[in-house]
Amino acid sequence: MSAVGAEPPAAGAEPPAAGRATVLRVAIAGKTYRPKGAEPVEAVRGLSFTVAEGEIACLIGPSGAGKSTTLRILLGLDQDFTGEVSGAGEAGIVFQEPRLLPWRSVEHNVRLGLPRRDRGRDLDALFERLGLTPWRRRFPNALSLGMQRRVSLARALAAGPRVLVLDEPFVSLDDTAAAELRGLVVDTVDLSRMSVLMVTHNVAEAIAVADRLLLVSRRPASLVADIALDRPRRARDRAWADATRADLAARYPEVIAE
């Protein structure tokens, strides 16, 4: 592992999460699609990583690299693979699309993320923290995409998961809405020590929020690098972010373009 900063990264640096308990472990030895009447397609090969308590890890790779396949395996939606995944059984998930029921209110959509026995739980603090209190009785079609994503995030957080999985959660949002939603995710991690695995191809976004970057090769997906970002998030200015991205692009051009 290596730490990345404005200066050339030092090899062998320990990640910020060193010493914390591991809450998510992914070891996918192989995943091959075998479509009827077509050649097999190897999607993942030897992809292994962990996520520690209170850590934000970003899985980054080019389009078609196998990130979505990895996510489906991690969530238990695809069990036709060789390997092992542990710690994802009670993960909260936020997909690219909010996936809200248009005929249900914001509050009802959020409560659907809870086990039936817990749907009467007091969620006032959660709605307040995510800025959704005034919208609780509104319906999804009355909200902007950014607000719908907040509702989706609230639904994922309602049950207090140990791990939050984000699948391109800020895509298609304007800069302001994306920054606000990123801030909410970071605040949630800081408040609860929840762990986050975010799947993205947006390198700048990952550099802004991640403790670690997990760089994935083109298909079949395998881990190219596991990189710790050693600067506190609040101290990551534009110059540092630009220097970090340039350094990554120079070292891993197959994953990150200039």
Solvent accessible surface area in square Angstrom, and as a share of the most:
residue,aa,sasa,rsa
1,M,114,0.51
2,S,14,0.09
3,A,9,0.07
4,V,0,0.00
5,G,15,0.15
6,A,56,0.44
7,E,131,0.59
8,P,115,0.72
9,P,30,0.19
10,A,65,0.51
11,A,99,0.76
12,G,60,0.58
13,A,32,0.25
14,E,133,0.60
15,P,16,0.10
16,P,61,0.38
17,A,7,0.06
18,A,54,0.42
19,G,89,0.85
20,R,83,0.30
21,A,54,0.42
22,T,60,0.35
23,V,10,0.06
24,L,0,0.00
25,R,124,0.45
26,V,1,0.01
27,A,38,0.30
28,I,1,0.00
29,A,62,0.48
30,G,17,0.17
31,K,9,0.04
32,T,38,0.22
33,Y,83,0.32
34,R,180,0.66
35,P,60,0.38
36,K,207,0.88
37,G,89,0.85
38,A,61,0.48
39,E,140,0.63
40,P,70,0.44
41,V,53,0.30
42,E,62,0.28
43,A,3,0.02
44,V,0,0.00
45,R,133,0.49
46,G,45,0.43
47,L,0,0.00
48,S,58,0.37
49,F,11,0.05
50,T,43,0.25
51,V,0,0.00
52,A,12,0.09
53,E,54,0.24
54,G,9,0.08
55,E,1,0.00
56,I,1,0.01
57,A,0,0.00
58,C,0,0.00
59,L,1,0.01
60,I,2,0.01
61,G,2,0.02
62,P,19,0.12
63,S,96,0.62
64,G,57,0.55
65,A,1,0.01
66,G,10,0.10
67,K,19,0.08
68,S,69,0.45
69,T,14,0.08
70,T,1,0.01
71,L,8,0.04
72,R,111,0.40
73,I,5,0.02
74,L,5,0.02
75,L,42,0.21
76,G,37,0.36
77,L,99,0.49
78,D,17,0.09
79,Q,146,0.65
80,D,107,0.55
81,F,49,0.21
82,T,86,0.50
83,G,47,0.45
84,E,119,0.54
85,V,39,0.22
86,S,50,0.32
87,G,44,0.43
88,A,11,0.09
89,G,80,0.77
90,E,153,0.68
91,A,23,0.18
92,G,8,0.08
93,I,42,0.21
94,V,3,0.02
95,F,38,0.16
96,Q,70,0.31
97,E,108,0.49
98,P,9,0.06
99,R,153,0.56
100,L,23,0.11
101,L,61,0.30
102,P,62,0.39
103,W,170,0.60
104,R,95,0.35
105,S,13,0.08
106,V,0,0.00
107,E,33,0.15
108,H,92,0.41
109,N,0,0.00
110,V,0,0.00
111,R,40,0.15
112,L,63,0.31
113,G,33,0.32
114,L,4,0.02
115,P,53,0.33
116,R,193,0.71
117,R,203,0.74
118,D,36,0.19
119,R,73,0.27
120,G,78,0.75
121,R,97,0.36
122,D,108,0.56
123,L,7,0.03
124,D,79,0.41
125,A,80,0.62
126,L,14,0.07
127,F,0,0.00
128,E,114,0.51
129,R,89,0.33
130,L,1,0.00
131,G,34,0.32
132,L,0,0.00
133,T,58,0.33
134,P,105,0.66
135,W,73,0.26
136,R,35,0.13
137,R,209,0.76
138,R,111,0.41
139,F,100,0.42
140,P,5,0.03
141,N,127,0.65
142,A,54,0.42
143,L,13,0.06
144,S,70,0.45
145,L,62,0.31
146,G,14,0.14
147,M,34,0.15
148,Q,38,0.17
149,R,4,0.01
150,R,38,0.14
151,V,0,0.00
152,S,1,0.01
153,L,4,0.02
154,A,0,0.00
155,R,47,0.17
156,A,11,0.08
157,L,11,0.06
158,A,7,0.05
159,A,50,0.39
160,G,56,0.54
161,P,12,0.07
162,R,147,0.54
163,V,1,0.01
164,L,1,0.00
165,V,0,0.00
166,L,1,0.01
167,D,17,0.09
168,E,15,0.07
169,P,2,0.01
170,F,8,0.03
171,V,57,0.33
172,S,93,0.60
173,L,25,0.12
174,D,95,0.49
175,D,125,0.65
176,T,91,0.53
177,A,24,0.18
178,A,9,0.07
179,A,49,0.38
180,E,85,0.38
181,L,6,0.03
182,R,54,0.20
183,G,30,0.29
184,L,24,0.12
185,V,8,0.04
186,V,22,0.13
187,D,67,0.35
188,T,4,0.03
189,V,5,0.03
190,D,87,0.45
191,L,123,0.61
192,S,62,0.40
193,R,117,0.43
194,M,14,0.06
195,S,0,0.00
196,V,0,0.00
197,L,1,0.00
198,M,2,0.01
199,V,3,0.02
200,T,0,0.00
201,H,100,0.45
202,N,65,0.33
203,V,9,0.05
204,A,61,0.47
205,E,13,0.06
206,A,0,0.00
207,I,2,0.01
208,A,43,0.33
209,V,10,0.06
210,A,0,0.00
211,D,16,0.08
212,R,9,0.03
213,L,0,0.00
214,L,0,0.00
215,L,0,0.00
216,V,1,0.01
217,S,20,0.13
218,R,149,0.54
219,R,139,0.51
220,P,36,0.23
221,A,0,0.00
222,S,36,0.23
223,L,54,0.27
224,V,50,0.29
225,A,13,0.10
226,D,26,0.14
227,I,1,0.01
228,A,1,0.00
229,L,2,0.01
230,D,83,0.43
231,R,78,0.28
232,P,96,0.60
233,R,56,0.21
234,R,219,0.80
235,A,50,0.39
236,R,32,0.12
237,D,78,0.40
238,R,189,0.69
239,A,73,0.57
240,W,3,0.01
241,A,28,0.22
242,D,75,0.39
243,A,35,0.27
244,T,0,0.00
245,R,77,0.28
246,A,47,0.36
247,D,33,0.17
248,L,0,0.00
249,A,5,0.04
250,A,76,0.59
251,R,90,0.33
252,Y,36,0.14
253,P,92,0.58
254,E,78,0.35
255,V,15,0.09
256,I,2,0.01
257,A,73,0.57
258,E,158,0.71
